[in-house]
Amino acid sequence: MASQQYNDRLGHILSSSKTSDPAELTAELCSFTDSILSESLGIVATRPLLGSLIQSLDALPPDVKTTVGQHILQCLQSSTATYDEQEYRLRESLASTYEKEEENATAARVLSAMSLERVPDPSKVQIWIRIVRNYLEADDTVSAETFLNRIKNLPSATSTFSSNPDLKLHYQLSQARILDSRRKFLDASAEYYNVSLSPTVAEDDRLQALSASITAAVLAPAGPQRSRALAKLYKDDRSSGTEEFSILEKMFLDRLLSPGEVDAFAAKLQPHQLAQTADGSTVLAKAVVEHNLLAASKLYETISTDALGLLLGLKDTPGKETAAEKAEDYAARMFEQGRLKGVIDQIQGVIAFEGEGIGVAWERGREVKVWDNGVREIVEMVEQCAAGVVDAFPELTAESMVY
């Protein structure tokens, strides 16, 4: 009898919801919650009533729904009885509302408080992926990675992904975004590229993932690993249709990048990709300097640190380092990490590159040889013309002949 009275009361509250003041409606529903969760009603009668209340929240304004929903959650936490199924449904519904309102961090916190002990593994993975995506939208990559690691450590994750390709795709994309935010750009580029190859993804989204892969590869530290990543992306026929293809091509071909090209590329980057590193430079600036240093090694066998600093666009820092010293530091770090081969003569202020460099001296010698060959060909052509005139008109040249 009491259960029916509560149902009638809930129906009356909801029937007047369109004309009621939101604050009054919220207060009435919170009071109704307190009543049905009291010890006197009993858990058997309370569960269906609570289920009806939670279901009715979907038709209410977002502010009312979230306020009442949070009140219900507080009451459930202090209750001695268990309402796992009702709480599960309520948290999912509240998370959907917060997502629509773009309150992603709150949505993630609501979902992360779920009790998943009796939930099947595939459902756990779905919820954790949803939490990860919400934390990523809120730029909280630390919390996102925590839940991503839970998925990695789940023994049944592989079988879950094999039976649900869409879920695997969301996992890969989330992992790529986390790696990107942690500045592990080579790993992020590989994950983005895998997403771009997925046949279940729309063509526009695949191209967007490809662009993200190129961007991450460009920002990666210069060296053999990045060169392989750039080669794979450059050889992909789809890359030519992306906005990043110009800088991809120059980096793949080891050409020097101009400040204008770098600025145009920087305008499309995310805030974390423009963040400053420990030495005060940005991730992009560091990547460009290292790339141009690698490109310089293809052009020169030896170069002074002063000239290299000028070539790399480095500036003196008053009271700290000169541009030449900065250039030397970049070269030394790349030599030490095995990303470039060469030696530094600190006394003479000269860097000698090893490997496939063309060498400025060899380049100048080649230019001289080309010039000499050009002059020789012109002289030979003039001689051939003169000989032809003599043969065709001997009388014209007889008077000018010197014996």
Secondary structure, 3 states (H helix, E strand, C coil): CHHHHHHHHHHHHHHCCCCCCHHHHHHHHHHHHHHHCCCCCCHHHHHHHHHHHHHHHHHCCHHHHHHHHHHHHHHHHHCCCCCHHHHHHHHHHHHHHHHHCCCHHHHHHHHHCCCCCCCCHHHHHHHHHHHHHHHHHCCCHHHHHHHHHHHHCCCCHHHHHHHCHHHHHHHHHHHHHHHHHCCCHHHHHHHHHHHHCCCCCCHHHHHHHHHHHHHHHHHCCCCHHHHHHHHHHHCCHHHHHCCCHHHHHHHHCCCCCCHHHHHHHHCCCCHHHHCECCCCCEHHHHHHHHHHHHHHHHHCCEEEHHHHHHHCCCCCCCCCCCHHHHHHHHHHHHHHCCCCCEEEECCCCEEEECCCCCCHHHHHHHHHHHHHHHHHHHHHHHHHHHHHHHHHCHHHHHCCCCC
